Amino acid sequence: MTWNGPLNKIDNFRYEIPSSYKGEHNNLKMQTSAVIYTDEQMISALRSDNAPEQAANITMLPGILGKALAMPDIHWGYGFPIGGVAGTDIEKGVISPGGVGFDINCGVRLVRTNLHAKDIDENILKKLVDKIFENVPSGLGSKAKVRLNRKELDDVLTMGARSPVENGYGWDGDVEFLEEKGCLEFADTSMVSEKAKQRGLSQVGSLGAGNHFIEIQKVAEIYDKDAAKTFGIEDINQVTVMIHTGSRGFGHQVCTDHLRVLEQAVKKYNIWLPDKQLACAPINSKEGQSYFKAMSCAANFAWANRQLIVHWVRESFEKVLNDTAENMDMKIVYDVCHNIAKIEEHNIDGKKKKVCVHRKGATRAFGSGKTDIPSKYCDIGQPVIIPGDMGTESYLLKGTNESEETFSSTCHGAGRVMSRHQALKRWRGEQVVRELKNRGIYVHPASLKVAAEEAPGAYKDIRQVIDITHGAGISKKVVKLVPLGVVKG
């Protein structure tokens, strides 16, 4: 399904769907315009899956503030487009699971090392990737090797990353370098269903499937030496590790459970929507608060999940390289989430205001001077981690004060241009793994089917996506990272 509606050019990196657009719902009016960050080269891909219609739909949410926004990696999603951002008034606005997604707090963590690519030859790289694959459960339906009891799960849901760290799975300073220090304090386990808890008991500390990965990388280019040095990136060919995963089946179940409730709340509160997938409730309503508290539990689950994985990655490096993680300086650069709703303070019409910011496939990008980021980064801005696919580069960016126009948000990845079904028809997993090996990238997938679904050709060109966010000023390039070896979920 293609989209043929208006896209008015604001500048080289911003296009607007005007609030006068009638769309497919003549009985409902847009309350504001929708701004999409893109360029002329990517317009055809943008129109190909009707995602702009979803961006226009966001403008009809009660209590929306500013503009509805979409990042350059925009593509069709559930309710919101993936890449969608919206801020709603915490007094008069709503909260919508469609603006968060099913994989709550899917996010990315970057670990630096003092190793260089020359320290990791082809044989060592293969051993490292295989050891990580052995240590971190991955693939569809993967079960964690740490089995929690109910109290331990509740600790994870309320404490986030602090829980595994306090139990020996991490270093004391780790949580300082996580968004929200790895915990949303609003979490309330009583708002989580028994079914979600059952799924969570066996999955914390697992990678999962789909586009999730653990990737050993090297620094290929440094654009901003001062920012890079502050982030702990010193040299070309320095080795890093990137982890991309979320809240697994636990988060999916939390979203599913509360969508059922919110679909009824729409009727209760007489909310009219252009798409039932935008099911929502007033933020301060019983239903809205219940979802927010359960979503916070899922966000905490995801931070704990990535923390356990970091611990096992460090152990894998220690085993293969016969050295300590401390000696290899395997410190966390940062951890950011890109499927979440959070209460933040932003400038609205020149005044500071508390806003419920929905980021669905979008990353927080706070600029310098924010107290919500580690003090070490305060003068530079927040590290922003943007993963590529297993055959292309990833980026470390920095947030900017200019990003206030997007509620301090930027892109989250390349964005798909082809469905998984289409990718399976076009590629075979063996072919993808072989082609990547010929390029010097060793891939250990949980299944060859996933390797085909996640073929690099199924995604937009991440360089274009990053150039748009950089050119628009909502985040700035610091470092380019290229893959050496990949564990694919």
PyMOL commands that set and color helices and strands:
alter all, ss='L'
color gray80, all
select helices_A, chain A and resi 40-47+51-58+97-99+117-119+122-135+150-159+162-166+174-177+179-182+189-191+194-201+225-230+248-268+276-278+286-321+375-377+401-406+420-426+429-438+448-453+456-458+462-472
alter helices_A, ss='H'
color red, helices_A
select strands_A, chain A and resi 8-11+14-17+34-37+64-75+82-89+94-95+107-116+213-222+238-245+281-282+332-337+339-348+351-360+363-364+383-386+394-399+409-410+442-445+475-488
alter strands_A, ss='S'
color yellow, strands_A
deselect
rebuild
show_as cartoon
